Amino acid sequence: MSCINGKTYLDRINRLHNNVWINGAKITGNLSEHPAFKGVMKSQAMLYDMQHEKAFQDILTFKSPSTGDNVGTSYLEPKTKEDLAKRRKSFQVWAHQNVGMMGRSPDYMNTVVMTFAACAKLFGDKQYTENMRNFYTHCRENDLSLTHTFIQPQVNRSALYFENASDAIAARVIEENKDGLVIHGARLLATQGGMTDELLVFPTGAFHFDAAYAYAFSIPSNTPGLKFVCRESFDNGKSHYDHPLSSRFEEVDSVVLFDQVTVPWDRVFLNGSTDIASRLYTDSSFMPLQVHQVTSRNIIKTEFILGILQSLVDAIKVGEYQHIQEKITEVIVTLETLKALLTASEVHASIDQWGTMVPDRKPLMAAMNLFPRTYPRFIEIMQLIGASGLVSIPTEMDFQSEIGDELRHYLQSADRDGYEKVKLFRLAWDLSMSSFAGRQILYERFFFGDPVRFATGLYRDYDRSEYVKWVEEFLNRQK
Ligand SMILES: Cc1cc2nc3c(=O)[nH]c(=O)nc-3n(C[C@H](O)[C@H](O)[C@H](O)COP(=O)(O)OP(=O)(O)OC[C@H]3O[C@@H](n4cnc5c(N)ncnc54)[C@H](O)[C@@H]3O)c2cc1C
């Protein structure tokens, strides 16, 4: 089967009737028509539609090695630097469509599946290795969408805390039987939970002494016993004028509950090996391949933010002030740094032990340490430049009312009338002040893990021995 279009995506998810809870009730009826999901599912569907547009087909698809049909580029296992470039272009074409706001556009998870299939031998057991590879082929050929839960509930993060097995909170294997593994408990945090075909569950990456937490699998989102419990939605059903971003790109986050869920054996990739569980992220090329996708998107997001900031500056004519120029320059510097790091990662790409062409890890780790710190600053800059303009924002209905003409006049900026000025400033508001904005900041800080432990990882892995040796040599110079 070839890559899907938006309609197939929407129909398929609606048919699953996933067990999704929001605001104290289970969603019945079509998920794509529910107020919390309508906007974002439409945006997701548009991405799938693009795979069939002539202008994007060469970038967004490649020929399936099994059937010769067009399948999604994010499933392409890179073997050459050209493959990496093709992957980057496809990420950026999609990110452009959602102005970098959908952190979990399908290419994110497709990359995870591709990466672990490429190093499937890492899963040890012959059957699990085969399961991982078969699952990848199944996803690629059917263009499946996925969500994931890679962490355990935030109950007690003390290093000395061990959960009591008889009163388990974090999902664990409670039984193995002829049908598969039985999982019971909770996992965090499935962004897009409920609006995808599949749920991928992997171990946290931290070492666990208890083998009951050392599992990896994927199951259809409508598997019996599986529940997605969503936070309240930040899409308030307002127009694109009023909430330009939250009405389109609000990716709901959910807690996932497993009530004695059976995972069939052919969907199990790992079971019981704490050793393999702790090596999954270090011995695979998960980090560089994933951060390659993430940084490609972050570049597009930064470009969009830069565009908004400059539009604000031009609208109220504050570009002559040095501190404004300095603030805009801060964003430019980050943008150029991200681009340089991404290019460097591709130029210095090499084949890993699994035979995959992998972008250089070091510049990507630098990019991944940089962005979670600079993104909140971008938003601060937006508030500092937008000032009262970010709250002088009547709604579309106000403009359509009898006071509309007054608003057009009194709310004008140096370059546009009140309606157009408020339209621009509402966009800046939705990115810097709304609930959607707050969630985006938290997302960029944490979505790929704890930034503190991420920095620790770079500290640990970055080889400085040569420089230390050099300093010693200098200290011992006789001349
Ligand atoms: C908006 C959003 C969307 C997300 N989407 C997904 C998703 O789709 N799928 C998914 O699997 N996950 C997702 N995540 C979860 C994300 O991976 C985690 O937030 C991240 O790994 C941090 O874990 P935590 O939130 O449990 O924070 P915690 O680990 O509880 O950390 C809380 C605080 O304690 C500190 N801390 C805790 N333990 C240690 C330690 N050992 N050493 C030093 N400091 C420590 C941290 O630095 C931090 O300041 C998402 C998160 C957010 C915010």
The ligand as an SDF file (V2000), in Angstrom:
LIG
                    3D

 53 58  0  0  0  0  0  0  0  0999 V2000
    4.4070   19.1440   26.6990 C   0  0  0  0  0  0  0  0  0  0  0  0
    5.0950   17.8250   26.8840 C   0  0  0  0  0  0  0  0  0  0  0  0
    4.8660   16.8170   25.9650 C   0  0  0  0  0  0  0  0  0  0  0  0
    5.4770   15.5660   26.1380 C   0  0  0  0  0  0  0  0  0  0  0  0
    5.2260   14.5650   25.2420 N   0  0  0  0  0  0  0  0  0  0  0  0
    5.7070   13.3210   25.4790 C   0  0  0  0  0  0  0  0  0  0  0  0
    5.3860   12.2290   24.6240 C   0  0  0  0  0  0  0  0  0  0  0  0
    4.6890   12.3920   23.6310 O   0  0  0  0  0  0  0  0  0  0  0  0
    5.8430   10.9940   24.9470 N   0  0  0  0  0  0  0  0  0  0  0  0
    6.6220   10.7810   26.0620 C   0  0  0  0  0  0  0  0  0  0  0  0
    7.0170    9.6440   26.2960 O   0  0  0  0  0  0  0  0  0  0  0  0
    6.9730   11.7940   26.8700 N   0  0  0  0  0  0  0  0  0  0  0  0
    6.5330   13.0520   26.6200 C   0  0  0  0  0  0  0  0  0  0  0  0
    6.8540   14.0790   27.4700 N   0  0  0  0  0  0  0  0  0  0  0  0
    7.5710   13.7500   28.6890 C   0  0  0  0  0  0  0  0  0  0  0  0
    9.0190   14.1630   28.7010 C   0  0  0  0  0  0  0  0  0  0  0  0
    9.8020   13.1490   28.1270 O   0  0  0  0  0  0  0  0  0  0  0  0
    9.3870   14.4130   30.1720 C   0  0  0  0  0  0  0  0  0  0  0  0
    8.7520   15.6080   30.5630 O   0  0  0  0  0  0  0  0  0  0  0  0
   10.8610   14.5120   30.4310 C   0  0  0  0  0  0  0  0  0  0  0  0
   11.4960   13.3000   30.1690 O   0  0  0  0  0  0  0  0  0  0  0  0
   11.1410   14.8770   31.9030 C   0  0  0  0  0  0  0  0  0  0  0  0
   10.5230   13.9450   32.7290 O   0  0  0  0  0  0  0  0  0  0  0  0
    9.4520   14.4200   33.8150 P   0  0  0  0  0  0  0  0  0  0  0  0
    8.4920   15.3550   33.1570 O   0  0  0  0  0  0  0  0  0  0  0  0
    8.8980   13.2240   34.4480 O   0  0  0  0  0  0  0  0  0  0  0  0
   10.2820   15.2890   34.8310 O   0  0  0  0  0  0  0  0  0  0  0  0
   10.9720   14.7480   36.1490 P   0  0  0  0  0  0  0  0  0  0  0  0
   11.9160   13.6580   35.7990 O   0  0  0  0  0  0  0  0  0  0  0  0
    9.9570   14.4200   37.1550 O   0  0  0  0  0  0  0  0  0  0  0  0
   11.7880   16.0340   36.6060 O   0  0  0  0  0  0  0  0  0  0  0  0
   11.2250   17.0600   37.4410 C   0  0  0  0  0  0  0  0  0  0  0  0
   12.3630   17.9150   37.9990 C   0  0  0  0  0  0  0  0  0  0  0  0
   13.2110   17.1230   38.8310 O   0  0  0  0  0  0  0  0  0  0  0  0
   14.5410   17.0870   38.3360 C   0  0  0  0  0  0  0  0  0  0  0  0
   15.0380   15.6990   38.4390 N   0  0  0  0  0  0  0  0  0  0  0  0
   14.2900   14.5740   38.4810 C   0  0  0  0  0  0  0  0  0  0  0  0
   15.0790   13.4970   38.5270 N   0  0  0  0  0  0  0  0  0  0  0  0
   16.3430   13.9210   38.4820 C   0  0  0  0  0  0  0  0  0  0  0  0
   17.6170   13.2880   38.4790 C   0  0  0  0  0  0  0  0  0  0  0  0
   17.7300   11.9450   38.5150 N   0  0  0  0  0  0  0  0  0  0  0  0
   18.7150   14.0570   38.3970 N   0  0  0  0  0  0  0  0  0  0  0  0
   18.6150   15.4120   38.3400 C   0  0  0  0  0  0  0  0  0  0  0  0
   17.4350   16.0760   38.3470 N   0  0  0  0  0  0  0  0  0  0  0  0
   16.3230   15.3450   38.4220 C   0  0  0  0  0  0  0  0  0  0  0  0
   14.4640   17.5440   36.8900 C   0  0  0  0  0  0  0  0  0  0  0  0
   15.6490   18.1860   36.4650 O   0  0  0  0  0  0  0  0  0  0  0  0
   13.2650   18.4980   36.9220 C   0  0  0  0  0  0  0  0  0  0  0  0
   13.7030   19.7690   37.3150 O   0  0  0  0  0  0  0  0  0  0  0  0
    6.3050   15.3450   27.2710 C   0  0  0  0  0  0  0  0  0  0  0  0
    6.5340   16.3730   28.1780 C   0  0  0  0  0  0  0  0  0  0  0  0
    5.9380   17.5970   28.0080 C   0  0  0  0  0  0  0  0  0  0  0  0
    6.2020   18.6690   29.0310 C   0  0  0  0  0  0  0  0  0  0  0  0
  1  2  1  0
  2  3  1  0
  2 52  2  0
  3  4  2  0
  4  5  1  0
  4 50  1  0
  5  6  2  0
  6  7  1  0
  6 13  1  0
  7  8  2  0
  7  9  1  0
  9 10  1  0
 10 11  2  0
 10 12  1  0
 12 13  2  0
 13 14  1  0
 14 15  1  0
 14 50  1  0
 15 16  1  0
 16 17  1  0
 16 18  1  0
 18 19  1  0
 18 20  1  0
 20 21  1  0
 20 22  1  0
 22 23  1  0
 23 24  1  0
 24 25  2  0
 24 26  1  0
 24 27  1  0
 27 28  1  0
 28 29  2  0
 28 30  1  0
 28 31  1  0
 31 32  1  0
 32 33  1  0
 33 34  1  0
 33 48  1  0
 34 35  1  0
 35 36  1  0
 35 46  1  0
 36 37  1  0
 36 45  1  0
 37 38  2  0
 38 39  1  0
 39 40  1  0
 39 45  2  0
 40 41  1  0
 40 42  2  0
 42 43  1  0
 43 44  2  0
 44 45  1  0
 46 47  1  0
 46 48  1  0
 48 49  1  0
 50 51  2  0
 51 52  1  0
 52 53  1  0
M  END
$$$$
